[in-house]
Amino acid sequence: MTTHNELPPKTSTVDKLVTMEADVQKVLEGKKTATRRNGRYADVGEIMELEGKKYRVDKVYEQSLGELTDQHAQQEGFDTVEDYKQSILAYHPGMPWLPQMKVWVHEFSLINE
């Protein structure tokens, strides 16, 4: 696992971390507490704002698709890895699902103000 000190430069910005309406709703409902991207969108401690609610990025680390468990899928708002996989493949037609493919995990939590 990569430590915070070893993180490579970001490839995007925290405001693009969760953009699909269905995912935004899952976050707002507390059903989604992480998102996986093929690039790094945030640093630990950065704030993401969705419909007036603020979320702090708590962890950022690399993970291979083959390491995913149902618990990881539940962080994404799905019941099982298979449900998550089918959703991702539907978003990205033609994309292969390769167990060795690395993604960046961004875990976040609601900031109670």
N, C-alpha and C positions, 0 to 999 in steps of 0.2 A: 504494500500500500504506500502511496506517495504521501509524504508529510507536507504540511502547509509551506514549509520553507523551500520545498523542491518543486512547487507547482510551476508549470510553464506559463508563458503569457496567455492571457485570455484571448479567445478567438471571436468573442461576441460580447454583448453587454447584458447585465442583469435584467433590464427591461424587456429583453427578448427571451427570457428563460421559460416562461409559461405564457403562450399566446393563443392557443386554440381555445375557443369558447367552452367546449366540453371540459377541457382541463382546468380552465379558470374556475368553472363552477365546482369542480371536484375540490380544488384548493379552498374556495370560499366555504364549502360545506365541511371541511376538515377531513375529507376522504383521500386527499393527495398531499403527501408531505415530502415528496422527492420527485425529481425529474432527471431523466438521463438524456444526455446529448452527445453527439460525436465531437463536440468541442467544449472548451471550458468557457462558461458564460458569466461566472461570478467568483469573487473571492469570499472566503469565510468572513462573516460580519457585514457583508453588503446587504442592503435593504431592497426588497422587491415590493412594489405596491400594486395591488389589484383591487379595483373598485373601492378605493379609499382605505383598504386594510393593508397593514404593513406586515411583511414577513422577513425574518432575518435568516440569511444563509448560515447554517450551523456547521455543515461539513461539505467538503468538496474532495472527491477521490475518484480514481480510475478503477474500473471493474470490467471484466470480460462478460459477454452475454452468456457464456456457459456457466458463469458463477451465479446467475440469477436464481433465486428461490421464490416460492410463493409469497414469502414474507416481503421480499423486495417488490414483487408485483403489487402487493397490497399497499405499499408506500406510494405506488404510482396510481392507486385507485382502482385496481383490478383484483379479481379473486385469485387468479392463478397466473403462472408464467405463460401458459399457453394463451390465455385471454389477452395478456399484455402483448405477447408476440404477434398475435393476429391483428391487434389494433395498430401496432407499429408498421406491420407489413401493408396494412390497408392505407396508412398515411403515405407510405413510400413505395408505390408499386415498382416491382422489379428489383427492389433491394434484397440482397441475400441476407439471411439470418445466420451468421457464422459464429459458432461458440467462442472462437478465439478473438473475435472483434472486440476492441476496447471502446468503452463509452465513459463519459464523465458523469458521475453521480453528484447531484446537488441536493442536499437535504436541507429543509427549511422549516421554520416554525413561526406561528402567529405571534406578533408582539402585542401584548395586552397593554394598552396605554391608559 
